[in-house]
Amino acid sequence: MNTKKIILFASGSGSNFEEICKHFEDKKQFSIDLLICNNSKARALNKAKAYGIKTLLINKESFYKTSSTLDKILKITPDLIVLAGFLWKIPTKIIDKFPNKIINIHPALLPDYGGKGMYGMNIHKAVIENNETKSGITIHFVNKNYDEGKILFQKAINLEGTESSESLSRKILKLEHKFFPKIIEKALNNG
Ligand code: GAR
C-alpha cells in the first residue's frame, strides 16, 4: 500500500491539529509524518507527542534564511502540507516545490477578512464590529500572496444580533473541526 504522507504546520492551541490527528489515527493509508511549529510553548507540540508525531521547531532565521526546513520537508516528500493555525508566510522556495500541495484554513469567508494581520480573534472582532450577517471558514491552496490561493471549500454561518467575537470564535472552531479533516482527506485522494 502506498501511504499518503502529511506534514502539518501549527503554532497555536492546536485544536485543529488534534482533530486532524484523531481523524487519521486509524486510517493506515495516511500518515502524519511531521509537525512544524514556530512556538516552543504551542500546545500543538504536546499534542504531537501524545500521538507519537515527530516535531520540528523553527525560528525566523532558519525558516527564511536557510533551506533547512525545506530540506527536512523534501526528505519526507509529503503528498500534502497542511497549515492548521500557522501565521508566518511560507517562503517562496517551499511554495515553488509544492504547487497545489499546500493548503491553509482561514477563519473567515475569503476574500473578505484576509491579508496581513487578519488572523484568529482579529478577524472575529472585525466581523462583529462591521455588523456582518455572515461569517464562516475557507480552506484554500497557498500561493505567494497571503490568503489568495484557489479556494477548495467554504462554509458560511449566519450571525445573530447577540453574537460576540468570543461566541463567533467558538462557532468557527467547531466548523473547522467538523470539515477540515474531511477536506484534507479529499485533497489527498484527489491529488
Ligand atoms: C484557527 O481558527 C485557524 O483558522 C486560524 O488560527 C486558528 C488556530 O486554532 N488561522 C488563521 O487565522 C490563519 N490566517 P487552533 O490552533 O486551535 O487549531
Residues whose N, C-alpha, C, O or C-beta is under 5 A from the ligand:
A	BS01	GAR	G12 S13 G14 S15 N16 F17 A84 G85 F86 I105 H106 P107 M118 Y119 G120
